Amino acid sequence: MPGRLSILIAEDGAADRMLLAAIVRRQGHRVTTAANGAEAISLFERERPQLVLMDALMPVMDGFEAAQQIKRLAGNELVPIIFLTSLTENEALVRCLEAGGDDFIAKPYNPIILEAKIQAMHRLRRLQATVLEQRDLIGRRNQQLLDEQRAAKAIFDKVAHAGCLNAPNIRYRQSPRALFNGDLLLAAQAPAGRMFVLLGDFTGHGLPAAVGAMPLAETFYGMTAKGYSSNQILRDINAKLKLILPVEMFCCATFLDINLEQGILRVWSGGLPDGYLLKADGDWLPLRSRHLPLGVREASSFDDSFETLPLAMGDRLLLLSDGLLESRNADDQLFGEQRLLEVIEANRNLAMLFDDIQEALQAFHGQILDDLSLVEVSMLAETEEAAPHLSHVYPLGSREMRPRDWTTCFELRPSSLRTADPLPMTMQLLLQISPLRYRVGTIFTVLSELYSNAVEHGVLLLDSSIKRDAEGFASYYRERQRRLEALDEGFVSIELTVKSEGGSGYLRITVCDSGPGFDVQRALNQQYCSEHLGGRGLRMIRQLSERFYWQPDGKVLNVEFHWVGHA
């Protein structure tokens, strides 16, 4: 037997009802009978048959109304209704179908045709049951996926937003195409008073596009907090993404290394649309993409060279992902780079440019085809809110080493000067001394200035006066790289001395280089000339430390940081 069903027969003629019930029972089905439409509805509610054979014309309630009510009672379940009718007019037959009937059979009944129709309806029931089962399974799996994504997003947001995105000099808009945004925006204050900003755009959308964002964010924030340079952070991020991402995935990115104190902007961009340096005087410069995206090249061939530009108070930096340029209107037109440039050219108040771009997008009626990110970083006077203290990002709960009397010294020679950065290692050592932790940013700034001064002016003999304009900055750092690569002799040594007595003590940092030396006092006096873009570091060292002194030949510089009354 192909399929045994429970069947309700609604027929007002007793003889026809008995005959039809006998035929259906002989075919192996279980039968329930009703004499009118009202009785059929009552039996359906009680027995829940799988199929109904319904006479069209019956007393009390006809088959048309009964069929409609049975269909409502069945809900999503398919309960086929085959009308039993002696009607031959087309309109009457159409009415049977409109009332909810799935088929009809004319009297007198042909047992073979009747069984064929019953089995056809049974196949439809099985098909619908399979569809409903798959629908419910998909619904459960989809809900499970959404719950997992929400949990992952909550974790990701805590990592990705661990920096200073809420700083008053940062504005941004991100419009994800899915729950997860393939675009990633990170910002952090580096220990030397600098700000690092990274805008990334992973290939794809949703959760797959955000998979690489977690390790990228952890690397970015962790290495920034430890004092690593932007070049080192970028190299580590690229190496990690290359290791974990499939071949078809990568991250287009722009990395900003902002040092407003020294008036320097360093930019690395790979694969994103041009960003813009918007000068306070109304001029603007594009920040070109000059590299392949992160995660494409192996570590050995990765190019971490930054473009260096002058930066001044009042300037603004604008970054965007390709989702902005690829927004389309109802006419399928792209918003495009030209419209963005027109908004920039028409702007007369830099403070309003971010809003002008958003209004232009809204007026364009763009439909977002991709994750969209728009970021503005303003060069404002540093405030406590804009530059929070960094001591909270270091492992203060680790086992402390109380200050003692000790000295350590290490020397970097050409191969190490080209590839190593001694600052993170040095800072990790000093951070074991609790009285120094609250001054970590200041110490890092001074140490980095001393080291840069020794490398660039002592060993490499570079002249800061080159840095008079944007081209001068670029020339200076190109020449720095060239001389560093060609270096075959020279050294820089760093000596750290910590002395304590009771709750008081001091840290002395001594930096020595192999250069010919220079007139330190004369260089300090030149700091007051406003036209000099370079050479500001020495005066900053003097301002930030308790004591700054040097040997007469200028080859050895010393700074001291003192503490009183700390346990």
C-alpha positions as CSV (number, residue, x, y, z in Angstrom):
1,M,0.0,0.0,0.0
2,P,1.6,3.3,-1.1
3,G,0.2,5.3,1.8
4,R,-2.5,4.8,4.5
5,L,-4.4,8.0,5.4
6,S,-7.1,9.1,7.8
7,I,-9.8,10.6,5.6
8,L,-13.0,12.5,6.4
9,I,-15.9,12.0,4.1
10,A,-18.6,14.7,4.2
11,E,-21.7,13.6,2.1
12,D,-25.3,14.3,2.9
13,G,-26.7,11.3,0.9
14,A,-26.6,8.2,3.2
15,A,-26.2,5.8,0.2
16,D,-23.5,7.8,-1.4
17,R,-21.7,8.2,1.9
18,M,-21.8,4.5,2.6
19,L,-20.6,3.6,-0.9
20,L,-17.8,6.0,-0.9
21,A,-16.7,5.0,2.6
22,A,-16.6,1.3,1.5
23,I,-14.5,2.2,-1.6
24,V,-12.0,4.2,0.5
25,R,-11.7,1.5,3.2
26,R,-11.1,-1.2,0.6
27,Q,-8.2,1.0,-0.6
28,G,-6.7,0.7,2.9
29,H,-7.5,4.1,4.5
30,R,-9.1,4.9,7.8
31,V,-12.5,6.7,7.3
32,T,-14.6,9.1,9.3
33,T,-18.0,10.3,7.9
34,A,-20.2,13.4,8.3
35,A,-23.7,14.2,7.0
36,N,-23.2,18.0,6.6
37,G,-20.7,20.8,6.7
38,A,-21.2,21.7,10.3
39,E,-20.7,18.1,11.4
40,A,-17.6,17.8,9.1
41,I,-16.0,20.8,10.9
42,S,-16.7,19.3,14.4
43,L,-15.2,16.0,13.3
44,F,-12.2,17.7,11.8
45,E,-11.4,19.5,15.0
46,R,-11.7,16.3,17.0
47,E,-10.0,13.8,14.6
48,R,-7.6,16.0,12.6
49,P,-7.9,13.8,9.4
50,Q,-5.2,14.1,6.8
51,L,-7.5,14.5,3.8
52,V,-11.2,15.5,3.3
53,L,-13.6,14.3,0.6
54,M,-16.3,17.1,0.6
55,D,-19.7,17.2,-1.1
56,A,-20.3,20.7,-2.4
57,L,-24.0,20.9,-1.8
58,M,-25.2,19.8,1.7
59,P,-27.8,21.0,4.3
60,V,-27.0,23.0,7.5
61,M,-23.7,24.2,6.0
62,D,-22.6,23.6,2.4
63,G,-19.2,22.3,1.4
64,F,-17.9,25.6,0.3
65,E,-18.2,27.3,3.7
66,A,-17.1,24.1,5.5
67,A,-13.9,23.9,3.3
68,Q,-13.0,27.5,4.1
69,Q,-13.3,26.9,7.9
70,I,-11.4,23.7,7.7
71,K,-8.5,25.4,5.8
72,R,-8.4,28.1,8.6
73,L,-8.4,25.4,11.3
74,A,-5.6,23.5,9.5
75,G,-3.3,26.6,9.6
76,N,0.1,25.9,8.0
77,E,-0.6,22.2,7.7
78,L,-1.7,21.1,4.3
79,V,-5.0,19.2,4.5
80,P,-6.1,18.6,0.9
81,I,-9.8,18.9,0.2
82,I,-11.2,17.0,-2.8
83,F,-14.8,18.1,-3.7
84,L,-17.4,15.5,-4.6
85,T,-19.7,17.1,-7.0
86,S,-22.2,16.4,-9.7
87,L,-21.9,20.0,-10.8
88,T,-20.7,20.5,-14.4
89,E,-20.8,24.2,-14.9
90,N,-17.4,25.9,-15.1
91,E,-18.3,28.6,-12.6
92,A,-19.4,26.0,-10.1
93,L,-16.2,24.1,-10.5
94,V,-14.1,27.2,-10.1
95,R,-16.1,28.0,-6.9
96,C,-15.0,24.7,-5.5
97,L,-11.3,25.7,-5.9
98,E,-11.8,29.2,-4.7
99,A,-13.4,27.9,-1.5
100,G,-10.2,26.1,-0.7
101,G,-10.6,22.9,-2.6
102,D,-7.4,21.3,-4.0
103,D,-9.2,19.1,-6.6
104,F,-12.6,17.7,-7.4
105,I,-14.0,14.4,-8.7
106,A,-17.3,14.0,-10.4
107,K,-20.1,11.6,-9.4
108,P,-20.4,8.7,-10.0
109,Y,-17.0,7.8,-8.5
110,N,-14.4,5.9,-10.4
111,P,-12.4,4.0,-7.7
112,I,-9.1,4.1,-9.7
113,I,-9.3,7.8,-10.4
114,L,-10.3,8.5,-6.8
115,E,-7.3,6.5,-5.4
116,A,-5.0,8.3,-7.9
117,K,-6.2,11.7,-6.6
118,I,-5.9,10.6,-3.0
119,Q,-2.3,9.5,-3.5
120,A,-1.4,12.7,-5.4
121,M,-2.7,14.8,-2.5
122,H,-0.7,12.5,-0.1
123,R,2.5,13.3,-2.1
124,L,1.7,17.0,-1.8
125,R,1.3,16.6,2.0
126,R,4.7,14.9,2.3
127,L,6.3,17.6,0.1
128,Q,4.9,20.4,2.2
129,A,5.9,18.6,5.4
130,T,9.5,18.4,4.1
131,V,9.4,22.1,3.2
132,L,8.1,23.1,6.6
133,E,10.6,21.0,8.4
134,Q,13.5,22.5,6.3
135,R,12.0,26.0,6.9
136,D,12.0,25.4,10.7
137,L,15.5,24.0,10.6
138,I,16.8,27.0,8.6
139,G,15.0,29.3,11.1
140,R,16.6,27.6,14.1
141,R,20.0,27.6,12.5
142,N,19.6,31.3,11.4
143,Q,18.6,32.3,15.0
144,Q,21.6,30.3,16.3
145,L,23.9,32.1,13.9
146,L,22.5,35.5,14.9
147,D,22.9,34.7,18.6
148,E,26.5,33.6,18.0
149,Q,27.2,36.7,15.9
150,R,25.8,39.1,18.5
151,A,27.9,37.4,21.2
152,A,31.0,37.6,19.0
153,K,30.2,41.3,18.1
154,A,29.9,42.2,21.8
155,I,33.4,40.7,22.4
156,F,34.8,42.3,19.3
157,D,33.4,45.7,20.1
158,K,35.1,45.7,23.5
159,V,38.4,45.0,21.8
160,A,38.0,47.2,18.8
161,H,36.8,50.2,20.9
162,A,39.5,49.8,23.6
163,G,41.3,52.9,22.3
164,C,40.4,56.6,22.0
165,L,37.6,56.6,19.4
166,N,35.6,58.8,21.8
167,A,38.3,61.5,21.8
168,P,36.9,65.0,20.9
169,N,39.1,65.3,17.9
170,I,37.8,62.2,16.2
171,R,34.5,62.0,14.3
172,Y,33.4,58.9,12.4
173,R,30.4,57.3,10.7
174,Q,30.2,53.6,10.0
175,S,27.3,51.9,8.3
176,P,27.7,48.2,8.2
177,R,26.0,46.2,5.4
178,A,25.6,43.3,7.9
179,L,25.6,42.8,11.7
180,F,29.4,42.7,11.5
181,N,31.2,45.5,9.7
182,G,34.0,44.5,7.3
183,D,35.4,48.0,7.9
184,L,37.5,48.5,11.1
185,L,38.4,51.7,12.8
186,L,41.0,51.8,15.5
187,A,42.6,54.7,17.4
188,A,45.0,54.9,20.3
189,Q,47.3,57.4,22.1
190,A,50.9,56.2,21.8
191,P,53.2,56.7,24.8
192,A,55.2,59.5,23.1
193,G,52.2,61.8,22.9
194,R,51.4,60.6,19.4
195,M,48.1,59.2,18.1
196,F,47.8,56.1,15.9
197,V,44.7,55.7,13.7
198,L,44.0,52.7,11.5
199,L,41.1,52.4,9.1
200,G,40.8,48.9,7.5
201,D,38.4,47.3,5.0
202,F,38.4,43.5,4.9
203,T,37.3,41.8,1.7
204,G,33.7,40.5,1.9
205,H,30.9,41.3,4.3
206,G,29.6,40.2,7.7
207,L,31.2,37.7,10.0
208,P,33.8,36.3,7.5
209,A,35.0,39.8,6.8
210,A,35.4,40.5,10.5
211,V,37.3,37.4,11.3
212,G,40.7,39.1,10.8
213,A,39.6,42.2,12.7
214,M,40.1,40.7,16.2
215,P,43.8,39.8,15.9
216,L,44.4,43.0,14.1
217,A,42.8,45.1,16.9
218,E,44.7,43.1,19.6
219,T,48.0,43.6,17.8
220,F,47.4,47.3,17.2
221,Y,46.4,48.1,20.8
222,G,48.8,45.8,22.5
223,M,51.9,47.0,20.6
224,T,50.9,50.6,20.8
225,A,50.6,50.4,24.5
226,K,54.1,48.8,24.8
227,G,55.6,51.7,22.8
228,Y,56.3,49.9,19.5
229,S,56.7,52.1,16.4
230,S,54.1,52.4,13.7
231,N,56.4,50.5,11.3
232,Q,56.7,47.6,13.7
233,I,53.0,47.5,14.4
234,L,52.2,47.4,10.7
235,R,54.7,44.7,10.0
236,D,53.3,42.5,12.8
237,I,49.7,43.1,11.6
238,N,50.6,42.1,8.1
239,A,52.5,39.0,9.2
240,K,49.6,37.9,11.4
241,L,47.0,38.4,8.7
242,K,49.1,36.7,6.1
243,L,49.3,33.7,8.4
244,I,45.6,33.4,9.4
245,L,43.6,34.7,6.4
246,P,42.8,32.5,3.3
247,V,44.4,33.6,0.1
248,E,41.3,35.4,-1.2
249,M,41.0,37.6,1.9
250,F,43.1,40.7,2.8
251,C,42.7,44.0,4.5
252,C,42.9,47.4,2.6
253,A,44.1,49.9,5.2
254,T,45.4,53.3,6.0
255,F,47.6,53.9,9.0
256,L,48.1,57.4,10.4
257,D,51.0,58.1,12.8
258,I,50.2,61.6,14.1
259,N,52.8,63.6,16.1
260,L,51.2,67.1,16.5
261,E,53.9,68.1,19.1
262,Q,56.6,67.8,16.4
263,G,54.3,68.7,13.5
264,I,54.8,65.4,11.7
265,L,52.2,63.2,10.0
266,R,53.3,59.7,8.8
267,V,51.0,57.8,6.4
268,W,50.9,54.3,5.2
269,S,48.1,53.4,2.8
270,G,47.4,50.1,0.9
271,G,44.3,49.6,-1.2
272,L,41.9,52.2,0.3
273,P,40.6,55.2,-1.6
274,D,42.7,58.4,-1.1
275,G,42.4,60.1,2.2
276,Y,43.1,63.8,2.5
277,L,45.2,66.2,4.6
278,L,43.1,69.3,4.8
279,K,45.3,72.3,5.8
280,A,43.9,75.0,8.1
281,D,44.8,77.6,5.3
282,G,42.4,76.0,2.9
283,D,44.9,73.9,0.9
284,W,44.6,70.1,0.8
285,L,46.7,67.1,-0.1
286,P,45.6,63.6,-1.1
287,L,47.0,60.7,1.0
288,R,47.7,58.3,-1.8
289,S,47.5,54.5,-1.6
290,R,51.0,53.4,-2.5
291,H,51.1,49.8,-1.2
292,L,49.4,46.4,-1.5
293,P,46.8,45.6,1.2
294,L,47.7,44.0,4.5
295,G,47.9,40.2,4.5
296,V,48.9,40.0,0.8
297,R,52.7,40.0,1.0
298,E,55.0,37.8,3.0
299,A,56.9,39.4,5.8
300,S,60.1,39.3,3.9
301,S,58.8,41.4,1.0
302,F,56.4,43.7,3.0
303,D,56.9,47.4,2.4
304,D,56.3,49.3,5.7
305,S,57.6,52.7,4.4
306,F,55.5,55.7,5.5
307,E,55.0,59.0,3.6
308,T,56.0,61.9,5.9
309,L,54.2,65.2,5.8
310,P,54.2,68.4,7.9
311,L,51.2,68.9,10.2
312,A,50.0,72.0,12.0
313,M,47.3,73.0,14.6
314,G,43.9,73.3,12.9
315,D,44.6,70.8,10.1
316,R,42.2,67.9,9.6
317,L,42.6,64.4,8.2
318,L,39.9,62.7,6.3
319,L,39.8,58.9,5.7
320,L,37.1,56.9,3.9
321,S,36.4,53.3,2.7
322,D,35.3,52.5,-0.8
323,G,31.7,52.0,0.4
324,L,31.3,55.8,0.4
325,L,32.4,56.2,-3.2
326,E,30.4,53.2,-4.4
327,S,27.1,54.3,-2.9
328,R,24.5,54.4,-5.7
329,N,21.3,56.4,-6.3
330,A,18.0,55.3,-7.8
331,D,19.5,55.8,-11.3
332,D,22.3,53.4,-10.5
333,Q,24.9,56.2,-10.5
334,L,27.9,56.0,-8.3
335,F,28.6,58.8,-5.7
336,G,32.2,58.6,-6.9
337,E,35.4,60.5,-6.1
338,Q,34.5,63.5,-8.3
339,R,31.4,64.3,-6.2
340,L,33.5,64.0,-3.0
341,L,36.1,66.4,-4.4
342,E,33.4,68.8,-5.3
343,V,32.2,68.8,-1.7
344,I,35.7,69.4,-0.4
345,E,36.4,72.2,-2.9
346,A,33.1,73.9,-2.1
347,N,33.7,73.8,1.7
348,R,34.6,77.1,3.3
349,N,34.7,76.0,6.9
350,L,36.7,72.9,7.7
351,A,34.7,72.3,10.9
352,M,31.6,71.7,8.7
353,L,33.2,69.4,6.1
354,F,32.3,66.2,7.8
355,D,28.6,67.3,8.0
356,D,28.8,68.6,4.4
357,I,29.9,65.1,3.1
358,Q,27.1,63.4,5.0
359,E,24.5,65.8,3.7
360,A,25.8,65.3,0.1
361,L,25.4,61.5,0.6
362,Q,21.9,62.0,1.9
363,A,21.0,64.4,-1.0
364,F,22.4,61.8,-3.4
365,H,20.0,59.2,-2.0
366,G,22.8,56.7,-1.9
367,Q,22.0,53.0,-1.4
368,I,24.9,51.5,0.6
369,L,26.4,48.6,-1.5
370,D,29.3,48.1,0.9
371,D,30.4,48.7,4.4
372,L,30.8,52.5,4.7
373,S,33.3,54.4,6.8
374,L,34.0,58.1,7.0
375,V,36.6,59.3,9.6
376,E,37.8,62.8,10.5
377,V,40.7,63.5,12.8
378,S,41.2,67.1,13.9
379,M,44.4,68.6,15.1
380,L,43.3,70.2,18.4
381,A,45.2,71.5,21.4
382,E,45.8,68.5,23.6
383,T,43.4,68.1,26.5
384,E,43.2,65.6,29.3
385,E,40.2,64.1,27.6
386,A,41.9,64.0,24.2
387,A,45.1,62.4,25.5
388,P,44.2,60.2,28.5
389,H,47.0,58.9,30.7
390,L,48.4,55.6,29.5
391,S,49.4,53.9,32.7
392,H,46.1,51.9,32.7
393,V,47.1,49.9,29.7
394,Y,50.2,48.4,31.3
395,P,50.2,45.3,33.5
396,L,50.1,47.0,36.9
397,G,48.9,43.9,38.6
398,S,52.1,42.0,37.8
399,R,54.7,41.2,40.4
400,E,56.4,44.5,41.3
401,M,60.1,45.0,41.6
402,R,60.8,47.7,44.2
403,P,63.3,50.3,43.2
404,R,66.9,49.4,43.9
405,D,70.3,50.6,43.0
406,W,71.1,49.2,39.6
407,T,72.5,50.2,36.2
408,T,72.1,48.5,32.8
409,C,73.5,49.5,29.4
410,F,73.1,48.2,25.9
411,E,74.6,49.2,22.6
412,L,73.1,49.1,19.1
413,R,75.4,48.7,16.2
414,P,74.6,49.1,12.4
415,S,72.6,45.9,11.9
416,S,70.5,46.6,15.0
417,L,70.1,50.2,14.2
418,R,68.5,49.2,10.9
419,T,66.1,46.6,12.3
420,A,65.7,46.9,16.1
421,D,63.7,49.3,18.3
422,P,65.1,49.4,21.8
423,L,62.3,51.5,23.2
424,P,59.6,48.8,23.9
425,M,62.2,46.6,25.7
426,T,63.4,49.6,27.7
427,M,59.9,50.7,28.7
428,Q,59.0,47.2,29.8
429,L,62.0,47.2,32.2
430,L,61.2,50.7,33.6
431,L,57.5,49.8,34.0
432,Q,58.5,47.3,36.7
433,I,59.2,50.4,38.9
434,S,55.9,51.5,40.3
435,P,56.9,55.2,40.9
436,L,57.7,55.6,37.2
437,R,54.4,54.2,35.9
438,Y,52.4,57.3,36.2
439,R,55.0,59.1,34.0
440,V,55.2,56.4,31.4
441,G,54.1,58.7,28.5
442,T,56.6,61.5,29.5
443,I,59.5,59.0,29.9
444,F,58.8,57.4,26.5
445,T,58.6,60.8,24.8
446,V,62.0,61.8,26.2
447,L,63.6,58.5,25.5
448,S,62.4,58.4,21.9
449,E,63.6,61.9,21.3
450,L,67.1,61.1,22.7
451,Y,67.3,57.9,20.6
452,S,66.1,59.6,17.4
453,N,68.5,62.5,18.0
454,A,71.4,60.1,18.5
455,V,70.5,58.0,15.4
456,E,69.6,60.8,13.0
457,H,72.0,63.6,13.9
458,G,74.8,61.7,15.7
459,V,75.2,58.5,13.6
460,L,73.6,59.5,10.3
461,L,74.6,63.2,10.4
462,L,71.2,64.4,9.1
463,D,70.4,68.1,9.1
464,S,66.9,69.1,10.5
465,S,66.9,72.3,8.5
466,I,65.9,70.2,5.5
467,K,62.4,69.9,7.1
468,R,61.1,73.3,5.9
469,D,58.0,72.1,4.0
470,A,56.2,69.0,2.8
471,E,58.8,68.1,0.2
472,G,61.6,68.7,2.8
473,F,60.0,66.3,5.2
474,A,59.7,63.6,2.5
475,S,63.4,64.2,1.5
476,Y,64.6,64.1,5.0
477,Y,63.1,60.7,5.7
478,R,64.0,59.3,2.4
479,E,67.6,60.3,3.1
480,R,67.3,58.8,6.6
481,Q,66.4,55.5,5.2
482,R,69.1,55.6,2.5
483,R,71.8,56.4,5.0
484,L,70.6,53.8,7.5
485,E,70.6,51.1,4.8
486,A,74.2,52.0,3.8
487,L,75.5,52.3,7.4
488,D,78.4,50.0,8.1
489,E,79.8,51.6,11.3
490,G,78.7,53.6,14.3
491,F,76.7,52.9,17.4
492,V,74.1,54.3,19.9
493,S,74.3,53.2,23.5
494,I,71.6,53.6,26.2
495,E,72.4,53.4,29.9
496,L,69.7,53.3,32.6
497,T,70.5,54.0,36.2
498,V,68.0,53.7,39.0
499,K,68.9,54.8,42.5
500,S,66.6,54.9,45.5
501,E,66.8,55.6,49.2
502,G,63.7,55.1,51.3
503,G,60.7,56.2,49.3
504,S,62.6,58.6,47.0
505,G,64.9,58.1,44.1
506,Y,65.6,58.9,40.5
507,L,66.0,57.4,37.0
508,R,68.9,58.6,34.9
509,I,68.9,57.9,31.1
510,T,72.2,58.4,29.3
511,V,72.3,58.2,25.5
512,C,75.7,58.2,23.7
513,D,76.4,57.9,20.0
514,S,79.4,57.6,17.8
515,G,78.9,60.9,16.0
516,P,81.1,64.0,16.0
517,G,79.0,65.7,18.6
518,F,77.3,69.1,18.4
519,D,76.8,72.3,20.3
520,V,73.7,71.4,22.5
521,Q,73.2,74.9,23.9
522,R,73.3,76.5,20.4
523,A,70.7,73.9,19.2
524,L,68.5,74.7,22.2
525,N,68.7,78.4,21.4
526,Q,67.6,77.7,17.8
527,Q,64.4,76.1,19.1
528,Y,62.8,79.5,19.6
529,C,63.0,80.3,15.9
530,S,59.4,79.7,14.7
531,E,60.5,79.1,11.1
532,H,62.3,75.9,12.0
533,L,60.1,72.8,11.5
534,G,62.9,70.5,12.7
535,G,65.0,70.4,15.8
536,R,62.3,70.9,18.4
537,G,63.1,67.7,20.4
538,L,65.9,69.1,22.6
539,R,63.7,71.8,24.1
540,M,60.9,69.3,24.7
541,I,63.4,67.0,26.5
542,R,64.4,69.9,28.8
543,Q,60.8,70.8,29.5
544,L,59.7,67.3,30.4
545,S,62.6,66.1,32.6
546,E,63.7,67.2,36.0
547,R,67.3,67.5,34.9
548,F,68.9,67.7,31.4
549,Y,72.6,67.9,31.0
550,W,75.3,66.9,28.6
551,Q,79.1,66.5,28.0
552,P,80.8,69.5,26.4
553,D,81.3,67.7,23.1
554,G,77.6,66.9,22.8
555,K,78.2,63.2,22.3
556,V,76.5,62.2,25.6
557,L,73.2,63.4,26.8
558,N,71.7,62.8,30.3
559,V,68.2,63.2,31.6
560,E,66.8,62.5,35.1
561,F,63.3,61.8,36.5
562,H,62.9,62.1,40.2
563,W,60.3,60.7,42.6
564,V,59.6,61.6,46.3
565,G,57.6,59.7,48.9
566,H,56.5,56.7,46.8
567,A,56.6,53.3,48.3
